[in-house]
């Protein structure tokens, strides 16, 4: 399964997202944000594809702003 990379504008949101993933028992790892991403924060969250959709829903419910990174472009 291909991992999904989520990028953030603040370190606070990146670390908050990591905590939400831990609380939800979703396998996620903080990684450096890809150099070609528009992230204003140097941190990103890598999530296994099968769990990414449910984690994204949880992050939205918490009010955590993020973008889904795909090489060459990002989507909100």
C-alpha positions in Angstrom: 0.0 0.0 0.0 1.3 3.4 -1.0 1.8 5.8 1.9 0.0 9.2 1.9 2.0 12.3 3.0 0.2 15.1 4.7 1.8 18.5 5.0 1.1 21.4 7.3 1.7 25.1 7.6 2.6 25.0 11.3 4.7 22.6 13.5 1.8 22.8 16.0 -0.6 21.3 13.4 1.9 18.6 12.4 2.5 17.4 16.0 -1.3 17.7 16.8 -2.0 15.5 13.8 0.5 13.0 15.0 -1.2 12.9 18.4 -4.6 12.4 16.8 -3.2 9.5 14.8 -1.7 8.0 17.9 -5.0 8.3 19.8 -6.8 6.7 16.9 -4.2 3.9 16.7 -3.4 4.9 13.1 0.1 4.0 12.0 1.7 7.4 11.2 5.2 8.8 11.2 6.5 12.3 11.3 8.9 12.9 8.4 10.6 15.9 6.9 8.3 17.7 4.5 9.1 17.1 0.8 11.3 19.9 -0.6 8.9 20.6 -3.4 5.8 20.8 -1.2 4.3 24.2 -0.4 4.4 23.4 3.3 5.4 26.3 5.6 6.4 23.8 8.2 9.3 21.4 7.8 7.3 18.5 9.1 4.9 16.1 7.4 3.0 13.0 8.4 3.3 9.8 6.5 0.3 7.5 6.8 -0.4 4.1 5.2 -2.9 4.5 2.4 -5.6 2.3 3.9 -5.8 4.4 7.0 -5.2 7.8 5.4 -8.8 8.6 4.6 -10.1 7.9 8.1 -7.3 9.9 9.6 -8.0 12.8 7.3 -11.6 12.8 8.4 -10.4 12.9 12.1 -8.0 15.8 11.4 -10.8 17.8 9.7 -13.1 17.1 12.7 -10.3 18.4 15.0 -9.8 21.6 12.9 -6.3 20.7 11.8 -5.3 22.3 8.5 -3.3 20.0 6.2 -2.7 19.2 2.5 -2.3 15.9 0.8 1.1 15.9 -0.9 1.5 14.3 -4.3 4.8 14.7 -6.1 4.5 18.0 -8.1 1.3 19.2 -6.5 -0.7 19.3 -3.3 -4.4 19.3 -2.6 -6.4 20.5 0.4 
